[in-house]
């Protein structure tokens, strides 16, 4: 195997990459649509198995399965693997793919999940295919394709952590930033649900007999939002609310979902405890409340080994024609789980895109090949 064999082959694959990307984008795969998420996994499996790459299915009952592909060559077994990660789920509801299917206009590709992160899945699949075709990398390659990242990876987290504990490098192919940079640090996040119970009463005839869960929740929301400290990078946001029985009933129930973000790993417990204290201590007589965690991400902190991997990647990307720097992101990703168990980790190495989670989400088509070559060169020159 020579470096030019890999990079030249990848340079000739843009058309094939776009064909696979079109199939993935035109398949609905919202996080709670297990059949759709697994259908995307099956398309990736078909692509890989057609090229002699074995794919293992790690069954998950409630969300999309995890698919684990491996590429290894003789003599590599003593080296720790290199992990390529990506998630198959999107934030879009069923039917979105038919409403606005994959298209390319003026050098940009559009469609649900085209950037976040189906282009990254295609990139990983073609990297695996390239090394399988030309004789393997300096270490075994593992491609992990998971199915519930957009809701905090509640079922994929242990799979990712178990895999990342044993590797020498992790490349998470979340989309490259609109600037062209990759992500070297991310916030941690906790996603919670609060349920408030009150007491129903007719709002005109016997108002005094009721206990409004909505009033209690409104007070809590003000207190939670007051925890935001922008100077420290900590934010608390109530993004969803619901409740009540009817307009003329004192509300017997109310619910909300809370998003908490923080920067430093050791800040997690304090901010959670503050949110929890507000949740369980009620000020409207006759109400009670509970708080549960529905999803959580660890911060992605750059270790010394991650810094070395980043510098190695930057030099190789330059050979592929790219000038890349690192950026910090307030968004969360599965890369935080890998970094938290000590794996040297890079994120946002996928093709460049923007306006993710919106109908205007786009992918810069011209970045697919050089971003794929950059990771491939980094793998070839990696010393496990």
N, C-alpha and C positions, 0 to 999 in steps of 0.2 A: 504494500500500500504506500502511495506517495501522497503528499499534501495536495498536489495539483490534481490528482485523480478525484479526490473528494470535492475540492472547490470547483473544478471544471464541470463535474457532473451536476453539482448543485446549480451552477450558473445556467445549465440547460433545462432546469426543471420548473421554471416559473409557470409555464402553461399548465403543467401537471399539478403544481401546487394550487393554482387557482381553480382547477377542476375539482379537486378534493375539497377546497374551501367552500365552493358553491354548494356541494352536497351537504356539508356540515351546517352552513348557514340556513339552508332551506329545510332543515329538520328542527322543528320546535324542541327546545330542551330547557324549559323553565325549571327551576330548582325542585319544585314539587311534582313535576311531570316525570316520574321515574321511567315510564316506557320511552318517552322522548329522549331523555338523557342517555338511556342505555342504547337507543337507536344510533345516537351519535357515536357511542363507544363501539358499536358493531361495525360502523363504517370504518373507523380507525383500525379495528381488528382485521377486517377484510383486507385493507390496504397492507398492513404489516404482514399478515400470514401469507399473502400472495407473494411476498418477498422473502419468505422463509424465516420470518421472525416469530418466535412463539409468544403467545399472549395468554396470560392467566387471568381469570375472572375472580375477583374477591367479592363474593356475594354480600349485598346489603339489602335488607328488607324494605326499609322506609324511604330511601333515596337511591340515586343512581349507584350502580355497582362501581367498584374500582377496577381498572384494567391495568395489568402490570406486564409490560413487554421487556424482553431482555435480548441484548446482543453481546455475545462474548466470543473470543477467539482463543485458541490454544495458548497456554502460557500466561493467561491473564488472571487466573484464579487467585493468585497471591496478592493481587492489587485490590484495594478497596474500590467499590463501584463509583460511578459518576451518575447522578440522578438528574433526569429531565422531568420536570413537573408541569402539569396543566390541568385546569378544570373544564368540564364539558358543559356545565349548567350555565344558563343565562338568567337575567332578571325579567325576561319577557314572557307574557302569557301565551297559552296555546292559541294558534291561529295567526300569530304575528308574522311567521315566516311566509305564509300565503298572502298576507296583506302587503308586505313590502319585501319581496324576495331579493336574493343576491343580485346586484348589478354593479357595473363599473362605469364611471363617468369621470372624464378629465383626470385620469390617473388615480382616482380614489374608488375603493370598493365600499359598498354599502349593504346593510342588512343586519338583522338582529344577531348580536354577538360576533359580528365580523372582526372586531378588534379585541373585544373582551369576552372570551379569548380564543376564538376558533382559529384565527390565523396562527396563534402560538401553538395550538395543537398540531396544525399542519406542519409547522416548522419542526417540531419535535419528531413527528412521524418521518419526515424526510431526512433528518439527521440520523435517526436509527437505520433507515433504509440505506443511506450512503455508507455507513460503516459496515453494515451487513454485506453490502455488495463488494466492498474493496478490502475486507479482511480484518475488520475490528479495530477498536481504539486501544490506547495504552492500558485501559482498565475496562472491566465489564460496564456496559451501559444499561441503565434501567430507565424505562419510560413509564411514568405513573400518571394515569389519566383518571382523575377523580370526578365526583358528580354533585357536590353540594357546597362549593366554596362561597357562592353568593349569599348563603344563609349561615355562614360561620363554620362550615365543615363539621357539623355535629357528629357525623358518622365517619368521615374521612380522616379526621384529625389523628386518631390512633394509628391508622394505616400509614400516614405520612411520617409521623414521629418514629414509628418502628423502622421504616425504611431509611430515614435520614440519619439515624444513629450510627449507621454502618458505612457511610459514604465519605469520599474525600472531597466532593464538590457537588453543589446543587445549583441548577439553572432553572429558575421558574419563568416560564415564557409568557407571563403577563405582558400586555402591550407596552412597547416602548413609549416614553413620554412624547407629547407633541414637539418638544424641543429636540427629540432624537436621543435624549439621555436614557440611561437605565436607572433603576431604583436601588439605592444602597442602604436605605433605612425607611422603616414604616412605623406608624403608630400601632399600638395595641388597641383592641376594641372589645367591649362587652355589650351584648344585645340582650335586653331583659324585658320581661312582661310583668306588669303590675295589675292585679285584680283587686278591686275595691268592692266590698259588700256594704249595702245600706239597708234601709227599710222602706218598703213602698207605702204610700199613703195618697189619698186623693188631694191634689194640690189646692183645691178650693174648699172642700168640706171639712177635711181634718189634716191640714198641712202640718200642724204641730206634732202629729203622731209619726211622721216620717223622719228618715235620716238620709240625706242626699249623698249618694256615692259620687255623683258628679261634682258636687261642691267640694267634697274631700279630695277628689282627684285634681280639681283645679288648684287647690291650695298646694298640693304636692308638686304639681308641675312648676309652679312659680319657685318653690324651694329647690327643686332639682336644677332648673335652669340657672339659678343663682350660684351653683357650684362651678360653673364654667370659669376657667382661668386661662385666658388666651396667652398670657405671658409664659405659662408653663406648658402650653399646648394641650391643656385638658378641656374637653368639651362634653356637655351633657345636653342631649337633644331628645325631646319627646316627639317622635315622628308619626305615630299613629295613635288615635284615641277612638273610643266607642263607648256606648252605654245608654242607659235609660230604658224605659218601658213605653211611655207615651208622653205627649207634651203636657198632659194634665195629671201626671203622676210624679210624685217625689221619687227620684231615681233610686231603684234598689240595687243597681250594679253599674260599674264603669270599669273600663280596662284601657291600658295604654301600653305602648312599646317604646322602650328607651334605648338610645344609642349613647354609649360612653366611649370616649377616645382619650388615650394618654400616651406619653412618650417613653418614659423610663419604666423598665420592668418592675422596679421596687415601688412604683406609685400605684400599682394595680389594686392592692388590698385596701388602701386608704380611700380611694375614690369609690370603690365598690361598697365599702362599709358606710360611707356617707350617704350614698343613694339608698342603701338598705335601711338605714336609720329613719330616713324620711318616709320610706315606704310603709314600714310596720308601725310607726307612731302616728296615730290619727288624732285630729283635732276637732272633727265634727262628731259630737256625741252620737253613739249608736252605730258607728261605722267601724269596719275592720278591713285589713288589707294584707295581701301576701305578694311576695316578689320571687320570680324564678328567672334563671339564666336560660336563654334559648339558643345562644350561640356565643362563641368567644374566639378572638384571635390574640396571639401573642405579638408583642412588638418585634420588629426585625431590627436588631442592633448589629452594627458592623464590628466584628471581631478583627484581631490582627490577621488571622488566616483569611477572613472574608476580604479584607483590604488588599492582601496580596493577590487573591483571585481576581479582584476588580482590576488591579493594575495590569495583571496578565491579560485579562479580557480586552482592556482598552488598547493595549499594544497590538493585539491580534486584529481587533476591529479596524485599526488604522490601516492594516494591510488589505482589508476588504473595502477600503475607501471611505471609512466612517470616522468622524471625530466625535468621541462620546465622553461625557462626564457623568458623574453620579448625582442623583437628586434624592431628597427626602420627600416622602409622600405621607399625607395624612390618612390615606386609604389603608385598609388592611388587606392581607393576602395570606395564602398558605405558606409563603416563604417565612413568615414569622415562626411557624411551628418548627421548620427545619433549622432556622438559626438558633432557636431556643434550646435545641438539644445538642448544639455545638457544631453543626455542620457549616463549613464555609459556604456562604449562600449569596447568589446574585438574583435579583428580581427585575422584571420589566425588560428582559432581554428579547422579547418577542418583536415582531414587526411593529412599526410605528403607527399609532392611531390616536383617535381623540373623540370627544363628546360621547364617551361610553355611557351606557344605561339610558340613552335617549334615542329618539327616532332619527337623529342626525349623526349617529355613530358612524365613523368612517375608518378606513384603513388606507395608508399610503402604499399603493401596490409596489412601487419601485424599491421599497425597503425590504421586501420579503427575502430576496436572494442574499443581499449583503448581510442582513442580520442573521440569517441562517449560516452563512459562511463564517461569520465572526464567532459564533458558538462552536462550530465544527473545528475551526483552527485552534480555539482555546482548548478544546478536548484533546486534539491531536498532540498538543505541546504541553499538556498537563502532566505533572509528575505526582502520581498518587502516593 
